[in-house]
Amino acid sequence: MTVRAMAGEINEGSVPAYYREVYEAIRCRTDERVQVEVFERLLQRAGLSKTALSQIAEHVDSTDGFLTKLSLYKGLALIAVAQQGKQPSPKLLENYIQELPKPQLGEPRELNALRMQPAQNDVLTISETLEKLLAKDTVQVELIPEKKGLFLKHVEYQVTSQRYKISVYRRYSDFDIFHELLLQKFAYRVVPALPPKRMLKGVLTSVSEHEFIEGRRRALGRFINLVARHPLFSEDELVKTFLTFSGSDVQTRLRDTCKKSGDEFMTNRIATQVKEYLPADIQAQFSTSRELIKNIHNSFQRLRDRAEKMAERSKENATDLLQFGRELSALGSDASALPSLASSHSSWGTLRQSLKSLSVEFAVLSDKATQQGRREEDDVVEKLNFFLDLLQSYRDLCERHEKGVLHEHQRALHKYSVMKRQMMSATVQSKEQASVEQLESRIVQQESAIQTMELRNYFSLFCLHQETQLIFSYLPITSHILGAFVNSQVQGHREMGEVWNELHPKLGCLFGSNNGLKPPI
């Protein structure tokens, strides 16, 4: 068999078996190309001078860090020419009419070791601690309502990034566009959900408009902090634009920023090779991690619900204490004259005067209880909600993986099998050549689509593997939450205790011989 080598360009046609064996030994497992790094390792086995090696490298074309199959064959031929003592030049290849020369590189099976295998930890593992994540940025989201007439027309937020040391102004619609673009660009990552723009039907009956807007502000704050602290998002231009651009049309700027690059699969340099780095049991690991994180999510939801109830009880306690004091004051303010029957031997008149001032102390107690409820809400419930938002975004990601790229891949495979059956049927029935060729073309296109979907599926699993690690990096936040809970209780009980102790001696005049009143401990 012959191989044509004209003007130094190799046409595959039929190549020496050794060339094919070398190609199969060193090509990417998930691609038909060869990584430049692998080819460079192959060159080192050739035993050639640095000058010859650089000449060969100069004549072998590569794109985006890869060689095509024909580029590799050209490189192998040039290695063989150089090993014969000749200067490696594509022009020389024209002289080989019958068969290209065989390079001396060892047995093909030995070349498997040259396949680029970076340490998995360098690619798969994210080396982030909770402290590092939290230190990336802290973003404050404050409410700046603008009133027109008697009604609130729209709400604006002041967004202040500690990292960039700048404040910008954003509306909910800006957050909405930003969130949409994040999902487009990072479909395989944990992108937290946004809170609803408007109150849902029926919410008005239990939540005031003010409470809804405040709840949404908190949720937007959690969203942007999770995004700003994500190992990948935090260094992305899209996030930087949202946090720093102070022009009049941030939405257009965000879209323009996103247009400059495709989604993460298109821009990640190892996106098409990730199968090489995934553990063999990746599906089993994914299932196990997903179930574990689901259980953690459920537990944290229950913790949050209890913490919310405790904060609500503190607020209710504040209301009850204030009302209790008011009732005492009302009782003491009753100016009704005592009947003669009771006036001679009753101390009620004196006691009644003492009750008037107690509303002040109970107002202080009420204020302390309100502060306690606020601490429980800000320090405990909010931290729980922060972590819950992350856990929910992970569960959303798992659903996107299964209903998105995995489902699309399965549908494409089914469509391909149907087309293959149609092709077999058309061949058997000897249909018109044009229709058969059209079907063949569609099959080729479908094969290409399936290959792309397979690569995206592996990339999705790769990202899931990393995002799972991110969840576990955040898990130590449990100690932060527990510490905040304990501190809020200690501070609250201490402050309440101080007020009760101050109130204690003031009640002494109400009880003769300490009747009903024990001395303070």
C-alpha positions as CSV (number, residue, x, y, z in Angstrom):
1,M,0.0,0.0,0.0
2,T,1.2,3.5,-0.7
3,V,1.0,6.8,1.1
4,R,1.1,10.1,-0.7
5,A,3.3,12.7,0.8
6,M,3.1,15.8,-1.3
7,A,4.6,19.1,-0.3
8,G,5.2,17.7,3.1
9,E,1.5,17.2,3.8
10,I,0.5,13.7,4.7
11,N,-2.8,12.2,3.4
12,E,-4.0,9.4,5.7
13,G,-5.1,7.0,3.0
14,S,-3.1,4.1,4.2
15,V,-0.2,4.6,6.7
16,P,2.3,2.1,8.2
17,A,0.8,0.0,11.0
18,Y,3.4,1.4,13.5
19,Y,2.1,4.9,13.0
20,R,-1.5,3.8,13.8
21,E,-0.3,1.9,16.9
22,V,1.6,4.9,18.2
23,Y,-1.4,7.1,17.6
24,E,-3.7,4.7,19.5
25,A,-1.2,4.5,22.4
26,I,-0.9,8.2,23.0
27,R,-4.1,9.9,21.8
28,C,-6.6,11.3,24.3
29,R,-9.1,8.8,25.5
30,T,-12.0,11.2,24.9
31,D,-10.7,12.9,21.8
32,E,-9.2,12.0,18.4
33,R,-6.3,14.4,19.0
34,V,-3.0,14.2,20.7
35,Q,-1.9,16.6,23.4
36,V,1.2,18.7,22.6
37,E,2.7,17.8,25.9
38,V,2.4,14.1,25.1
39,F,4.1,14.6,21.7
40,E,6.9,16.5,23.3
41,R,7.5,13.6,25.7
42,L,7.5,11.3,22.6
43,L,10.2,13.5,21.0
44,Q,12.4,13.0,24.1
45,R,12.5,9.3,23.4
46,A,13.8,9.8,19.8
47,G,17.5,10.4,20.9
48,L,17.9,13.4,18.7
49,S,19.8,16.7,19.2
50,K,18.1,19.7,20.5
51,T,18.4,21.3,17.1
52,A,16.7,18.4,15.4
53,L,13.9,18.4,18.0
54,S,13.2,22.1,17.6
55,Q,13.1,21.7,13.8
56,I,10.6,18.9,14.1
57,A,8.5,20.8,16.5
58,E,8.6,23.8,14.2
59,H,7.2,21.8,11.2
60,V,4.4,20.0,13.2
61,D,1.2,22.1,13.4
62,S,-0.9,22.2,16.6
63,T,-4.1,24.0,17.5
64,D,-5.1,24.9,21.1
65,G,-2.5,22.6,22.5
66,F,-3.4,19.6,20.3
67,L,-2.1,17.8,17.2
68,T,-4.5,16.1,14.8
69,K,-3.9,12.5,13.7
70,L,-2.2,13.6,10.4
71,S,0.0,16.1,12.3
72,L,1.2,13.3,14.5
73,Y,1.9,11.1,11.4
74,K,3.9,14.0,10.0
75,G,5.9,14.3,13.2
76,L,6.6,10.6,13.3
77,A,7.9,10.7,9.7
78,L,10.1,13.7,10.5
79,I,11.5,11.9,13.6
80,A,12.4,8.9,11.4
81,V,14.1,11.1,8.8
82,A,16.1,12.8,11.6
83,Q,17.1,9.5,13.0
84,Q,18.6,8.6,9.6
85,G,20.9,11.5,10.0
86,K,19.0,13.8,7.6
87,Q,17.8,17.3,8.4
88,P,14.0,16.9,9.2
89,S,12.2,18.8,6.5
90,P,8.7,18.3,5.1
91,K,10.2,18.5,1.6
92,L,12.1,15.2,2.2
93,L,8.8,13.4,2.8
94,E,7.9,13.8,-0.9
95,N,10.7,11.2,-1.7
96,Y,8.9,8.5,0.2
97,I,6.5,7.1,-2.4
98,Q,6.0,3.5,-1.2
99,E,6.0,3.9,2.6
100,L,7.0,6.4,5.2
101,P,10.0,5.6,7.3
102,K,9.5,4.0,10.7
103,P,10.9,5.9,13.7
104,Q,12.7,4.2,16.5
105,L,10.6,5.0,19.6
106,G,10.0,1.6,21.2
107,E,7.0,-0.7,21.4
108,P,3.7,1.1,21.1
109,R,2.4,-0.5,24.3
110,E,5.3,1.1,26.2
111,L,4.2,4.6,24.9
112,N,1.0,4.4,26.9
113,A,2.9,5.9,29.8
114,L,3.5,9.1,27.8
115,R,-0.2,9.9,27.8
116,M,-0.5,13.0,29.8
117,Q,-1.8,12.1,33.3
118,P,-1.5,15.1,35.6
119,A,-1.9,14.3,39.3
120,Q,-5.7,14.1,39.8
121,N,-5.4,16.4,42.9
122,D,-4.2,19.2,40.6
123,V,-7.4,19.0,38.5
124,L,-10.1,17.4,40.6
125,T,-9.4,18.7,44.0
126,I,-10.3,22.2,45.1
127,S,-8.0,23.3,47.9
128,E,-10.3,25.7,49.7
129,T,-11.0,26.0,53.4
130,L,-14.0,27.7,54.9
131,E,-11.8,30.5,56.1
132,K,-10.4,31.1,52.5
133,L,-13.8,31.1,51.0
134,L,-15.2,33.6,53.5
135,A,-12.1,35.8,53.1
136,K,-12.6,36.2,49.3
137,D,-15.2,38.9,49.8
138,T,-18.0,40.3,52.0
139,V,-20.7,42.1,50.1
140,Q,-23.2,44.3,51.9
141,V,-26.7,44.8,50.3
142,E,-28.6,47.7,51.8
143,L,-32.0,49.0,50.9
144,I,-32.5,52.4,49.3
145,P,-36.2,52.8,48.7
146,E,-37.4,55.5,46.4
147,K,-40.9,56.8,47.1
148,K,-43.0,58.5,44.5
149,G,-46.3,59.8,45.9
150,L,-47.7,57.6,48.6
151,F,-46.6,54.3,47.2
152,L,-43.3,52.6,46.8
153,K,-42.6,52.4,43.1
154,H,-39.4,50.5,43.0
155,V,-36.5,49.5,45.3
156,E,-32.8,50.1,44.8
157,Y,-30.0,48.4,46.6
158,Q,-26.6,49.7,47.5
159,V,-24.1,46.8,46.9
160,T,-20.8,47.3,48.6
161,S,-17.9,44.9,48.0
162,Q,-15.2,44.7,50.6
163,R,-12.8,43.2,48.1
164,Y,-13.1,46.0,45.5
165,K,-13.8,48.7,48.0
166,I,-16.6,50.2,46.0
167,S,-20.4,50.7,46.3
168,V,-22.7,50.4,43.3
169,Y,-26.4,50.7,42.9
170,R,-28.5,47.8,41.6
171,R,-32.2,47.0,41.1
172,Y,-33.8,43.6,41.3
173,S,-33.8,43.4,37.5
174,D,-30.0,43.8,37.5
175,F,-29.7,40.9,39.8
176,D,-32.1,38.9,37.6
177,I,-30.0,39.5,34.4
178,F,-26.8,38.7,36.3
179,H,-28.3,35.5,37.6
180,E,-29.5,34.5,34.1
181,L,-26.0,35.1,32.6
182,L,-24.3,33.2,35.4
183,L,-26.5,30.2,34.6
184,Q,-25.7,30.4,30.9
185,K,-22.0,30.6,31.5
186,F,-21.7,28.2,34.5
187,A,-24.5,25.7,33.8
188,Y,-22.5,22.9,35.5
189,R,-21.8,24.9,38.8
190,V,-23.8,25.8,41.9
191,V,-25.5,29.0,41.0
192,P,-27.8,30.1,43.9
193,A,-31.4,30.9,43.2
194,L,-32.8,34.4,43.4
195,P,-35.6,35.3,45.7
196,P,-39.0,36.0,44.0
197,K,-39.5,39.5,42.6
198,R,-43.0,39.9,43.9
199,M,-45.0,38.5,46.8
200,L,-46.7,35.3,45.9
201,K,-50.5,34.9,46.1
202,G,-51.6,34.5,49.7
203,V,-48.4,35.8,51.2
204,L,-49.9,39.2,51.8
205,T,-52.2,37.7,54.4
206,S,-49.3,36.6,56.6
207,V,-46.4,38.9,55.6
208,S,-46.4,42.7,55.2
209,E,-44.9,44.4,52.2
210,H,-42.1,45.7,54.4
211,E,-41.3,42.3,55.7
212,F,-41.3,40.9,52.2
213,I,-38.9,43.5,50.9
214,E,-36.6,43.1,53.9
215,G,-36.6,39.3,53.4
216,R,-35.7,39.8,49.7
217,R,-32.9,42.1,50.6
218,R,-31.4,39.5,52.9
219,A,-31.8,36.8,50.3
220,L,-30.1,38.9,47.6
221,G,-27.2,39.5,50.1
222,R,-26.8,35.7,50.6
223,F,-26.9,35.2,46.8
224,I,-24.2,37.7,46.0
225,N,-21.9,36.6,48.9
226,L,-22.2,32.9,47.8
227,V,-21.3,34.0,44.2
228,A,-18.5,36.4,45.3
229,R,-16.9,33.6,47.4
230,H,-17.1,30.8,44.8
231,P,-13.6,29.7,43.8
232,L,-14.4,30.0,40.1
233,F,-17.0,32.9,40.0
234,S,-14.9,35.1,42.3
235,E,-12.2,35.5,39.5
236,D,-14.7,35.9,36.6
237,E,-15.1,39.1,34.8
238,L,-18.9,38.9,34.9
239,V,-18.9,39.0,38.7
240,K,-16.3,41.8,38.8
241,T,-18.5,43.8,36.4
242,F,-21.6,43.3,38.5
243,L,-19.8,44.4,41.7
244,T,-17.8,47.3,40.3
245,F,-19.5,48.8,37.1
246,S,-21.0,52.2,38.0
247,G,-22.3,53.2,34.6
248,S,-25.9,53.9,33.7
249,D,-26.6,50.6,31.9
250,V,-25.1,47.7,33.9
251,Q,-27.3,45.1,32.1
252,T,-25.9,45.9,28.7
253,R,-22.4,45.8,30.1
254,L,-23.0,42.4,31.7
255,R,-24.3,41.0,28.4
256,D,-21.3,42.4,26.5
257,T,-19.0,40.9,29.1
258,C,-20.7,37.5,28.7
259,K,-20.6,37.6,24.9
260,K,-16.8,37.8,24.9
261,S,-16.6,34.1,25.8
262,G,-18.7,31.0,25.6
263,D,-19.9,28.9,28.4
264,E,-17.4,27.2,30.7
265,F,-17.3,24.0,28.6
266,M,-16.1,26.1,25.6
267,T,-13.4,28.1,27.6
268,N,-12.1,25.4,30.0
269,R,-8.8,24.2,28.6
270,I,-9.3,20.6,29.8
271,A,-13.1,20.4,29.2
272,T,-12.7,17.7,26.5
273,Q,-10.2,15.6,28.5
274,V,-11.9,15.4,31.9
275,K,-12.8,11.7,31.4
276,E,-9.1,11.1,31.8
277,Y,-9.1,12.5,35.3
278,L,-12.4,11.2,36.7
279,P,-12.3,8.2,39.0
280,A,-13.8,5.0,37.6
281,D,-16.6,5.0,40.2
282,I,-17.6,8.6,39.6
283,Q,-21.3,7.7,39.2
284,A,-21.3,5.8,42.5
285,Q,-19.5,8.6,44.3
286,F,-22.0,11.1,42.9
287,S,-24.9,9.1,44.1
288,T,-23.5,8.6,47.6
289,S,-22.6,12.3,47.9
290,R,-25.9,13.4,46.6
291,E,-27.8,11.3,49.2
292,L,-25.6,12.5,52.0
293,I,-26.0,16.2,51.1
294,K,-29.7,15.7,50.8
295,N,-29.8,14.4,54.4
296,I,-27.6,17.3,55.6
297,H,-30.0,19.7,53.8
298,N,-33.0,18.2,55.5
299,S,-31.4,18.5,58.9
300,F,-30.3,22.1,58.4
301,Q,-33.9,22.9,57.3
302,R,-35.2,21.6,60.6
303,L,-32.5,23.5,62.5
304,R,-33.5,26.7,60.7
305,D,-37.2,26.2,61.4
306,R,-36.5,25.8,65.1
307,A,-34.2,28.8,65.2
308,E,-36.9,30.8,63.4
309,K,-39.4,29.8,66.1
310,M,-37.0,30.7,68.9
311,A,-36.5,34.2,67.3
312,E,-40.2,34.6,66.9
313,R,-40.8,33.6,70.6
314,S,-38.2,36.2,71.7
315,K,-40.2,38.8,69.7
316,E,-43.5,37.5,71.2
317,N,-41.9,37.6,74.7
318,A,-40.9,41.3,74.0
319,T,-44.5,42.1,73.2
320,D,-45.9,40.2,76.2
321,L,-43.4,41.9,78.6
322,L,-44.3,45.3,77.3
323,Q,-48.0,44.6,77.6
324,F,-47.5,43.1,81.1
325,G,-45.8,46.4,82.2
326,R,-48.6,48.4,80.6
327,E,-51.3,46.5,82.5
328,L,-49.4,47.0,85.8
329,S,-49.2,50.7,85.0
330,A,-52.9,50.9,84.1
331,L,-53.7,49.1,87.4
332,G,-51.6,51.6,89.4
333,S,-53.0,54.6,87.5
334,D,-56.6,53.7,88.5
335,A,-57.7,56.8,90.5
336,S,-60.9,55.2,91.8
337,A,-61.5,55.9,95.5
338,L,-61.3,52.9,97.8
339,P,-64.6,52.1,99.7
340,S,-64.6,52.8,103.4
341,L,-64.9,49.1,104.1
342,A,-61.4,48.5,102.7
343,S,-59.6,51.8,103.4
344,S,-59.0,51.3,107.1
345,H,-56.9,48.2,106.9
346,S,-55.8,48.0,103.3
347,S,-52.4,48.9,101.9
348,W,-53.7,48.9,98.3
349,G,-53.5,52.6,98.0
350,T,-49.7,52.6,98.6
351,L,-49.2,49.5,96.4
352,R,-51.1,51.0,93.6
353,Q,-48.8,54.0,93.5
354,S,-45.8,51.7,93.3
355,L,-47.1,49.9,90.3
356,K,-47.2,53.0,88.1
357,S,-43.4,53.1,87.6
358,L,-43.0,49.4,86.7
359,S,-44.0,49.9,83.1
360,V,-40.6,51.5,82.6
361,E,-38.7,48.5,83.8
362,F,-40.8,46.1,81.8
363,A,-40.3,48.3,78.7
364,V,-36.6,47.8,79.2
365,L,-37.1,44.1,79.5
366,S,-39.2,44.2,76.3
367,D,-36.4,46.0,74.5
368,K,-33.9,43.4,75.6
369,A,-36.1,40.6,74.4
370,T,-36.5,42.4,71.1
371,Q,-32.7,42.7,70.8
372,Q,-32.5,39.0,71.6
373,G,-34.9,38.1,68.8
374,R,-33.0,40.3,66.4
375,R,-29.7,38.6,67.3
376,E,-31.2,35.1,66.9
377,E,-32.5,36.2,63.5
378,D,-29.4,38.0,62.2
379,D,-26.7,35.7,63.7
380,V,-28.3,32.3,63.7
381,V,-31.2,32.1,61.3
382,E,-29.4,34.2,58.6
383,K,-26.3,31.9,58.8
384,L,-28.5,28.8,58.5
385,N,-30.3,30.3,55.5
386,F,-26.9,31.2,53.9
387,F,-25.8,27.5,54.1
388,L,-29.2,26.3,53.1
389,D,-29.1,28.4,49.9
390,L,-25.9,26.7,49.0
391,L,-27.2,23.3,49.7
392,Q,-30.4,24.0,47.7
393,S,-28.3,25.2,44.7
394,Y,-26.3,22.0,44.8
395,R,-29.6,20.0,44.6
396,D,-30.7,22.2,41.8
397,L,-27.4,21.5,40.0
398,C,-27.9,17.7,40.4
399,E,-31.3,18.1,38.8
400,R,-29.9,20.2,35.9
401,H,-27.3,17.4,35.3
402,E,-29.9,14.7,35.2
403,K,-32.6,16.6,33.3
404,G,-30.3,18.5,31.2
405,V,-27.1,17.2,29.6
406,L,-27.6,13.6,30.7
407,H,-31.2,13.6,29.4
408,E,-30.2,15.3,26.1
409,H,-27.4,12.7,25.7
410,Q,-29.9,9.8,26.1
411,R,-32.3,11.4,23.6
412,A,-29.5,11.9,21.1
413,L,-28.5,8.2,21.4
414,H,-32.1,7.1,20.9
415,K,-32.4,9.4,17.8
416,Y,-29.2,8.0,16.4
417,S,-30.4,4.4,16.8
418,V,-33.6,5.3,15.0
419,M,-31.6,6.8,12.1
420,K,-29.4,3.8,11.9
421,R,-32.4,1.5,11.6
422,Q,-33.8,3.8,8.9
423,M,-30.5,3.6,7.1
424,M,-30.5,-0.2,7.2
425,S,-34.1,-0.3,5.9
426,A,-33.2,2.2,3.1
427,T,-30.2,0.0,2.1
428,V,-32.3,-3.2,2.0
429,Q,-35.1,-1.6,0.0
430,S,-32.7,0.1,-2.4
431,K,-34.2,3.5,-2.1
432,E,-33.0,6.4,-4.2
433,Q,-29.4,7.3,-3.9
434,A,-30.1,10.9,-2.9
435,S,-32.3,10.0,0.0
436,V,-29.7,7.5,1.3
437,E,-26.9,10.1,1.0
438,Q,-29.1,12.6,2.9
439,L,-29.7,10.1,5.7
440,E,-26.0,9.3,5.8
441,S,-25.2,13.0,6.2
442,R,-27.7,13.3,9.0
443,I,-26.2,10.2,10.8
444,V,-22.7,11.8,10.6
445,Q,-24.1,15.0,12.1
446,Q,-25.8,13.1,14.8
447,E,-22.6,11.2,15.6
448,S,-20.8,14.5,16.0
449,A,-23.6,15.8,18.3
450,I,-23.5,12.7,20.4
451,Q,-19.7,13.0,20.8
452,T,-20.1,16.6,22.0
453,M,-22.9,15.6,24.4
454,E,-20.7,12.8,25.8
455,L,-17.9,15.3,26.4
456,R,-20.3,17.7,28.1
457,N,-21.7,14.9,30.2
458,Y,-18.2,14.0,31.5
459,F,-17.5,17.7,32.1
460,S,-20.8,18.0,34.0
461,L,-19.7,15.1,36.2
462,F,-16.3,16.7,36.6
463,C,-17.8,20.0,37.8
464,L,-20.2,18.1,40.1
465,H,-17.3,16.4,41.7
466,Q,-15.7,19.8,42.4
467,E,-18.9,21.4,43.6
468,T,-19.5,18.5,46.0
469,Q,-16.1,19.3,47.5
470,L,-17.2,22.9,47.8
471,I,-20.2,21.8,49.9
472,F,-17.9,19.9,52.3
473,S,-15.6,22.9,52.4
474,Y,-18.5,24.9,53.7
475,L,-19.7,22.3,56.3
476,P,-17.5,23.7,59.1
477,I,-19.8,26.7,59.1
478,T,-21.8,24.5,61.5
479,S,-19.4,25.5,64.2
480,H,-19.9,29.2,63.3
481,I,-23.7,28.8,63.5
482,L,-23.6,26.9,66.8
483,G,-21.2,29.5,68.2
484,A,-23.5,32.3,67.2
485,F,-26.4,30.5,68.8
486,V,-24.7,30.0,72.1
487,N,-23.3,33.6,72.2
488,S,-26.7,35.0,71.5
489,Q,-28.3,33.0,74.3
490,V,-25.5,33.9,76.7
491,Q,-25.7,37.6,75.9
492,G,-29.5,37.6,75.9
493,H,-29.8,35.9,79.3
494,R,-27.1,38.1,80.8
495,E,-28.7,41.3,79.7
496,M,-32.2,40.2,80.8
497,G,-30.7,39.0,84.1
498,E,-29.2,42.4,84.7
499,V,-32.5,44.1,84.2
500,W,-34.4,41.6,86.4
501,N,-31.8,42.1,89.2
502,E,-32.1,45.9,89.0
503,L,-35.9,45.5,89.2
504,H,-35.7,43.1,92.2
505,P,-35.0,45.7,95.0
506,K,-37.6,48.1,93.5
507,L,-40.3,45.4,94.2
508,G,-39.3,45.2,97.9
509,C,-41.8,47.9,98.9
510,L,-44.6,45.8,97.5
511,F,-44.1,42.9,99.8
512,G,-44.2,43.0,103.6
513,S,-41.6,40.9,105.2
514,N,-40.4,39.6,101.7
515,N,-43.8,37.9,101.4
516,G,-43.7,36.3,97.9
517,L,-40.2,37.7,97.1
518,K,-37.0,35.7,97.6
519,P,-33.8,37.5,98.0
520,P,-31.6,37.6,94.9
521,I,-29.0,34.8,94.6
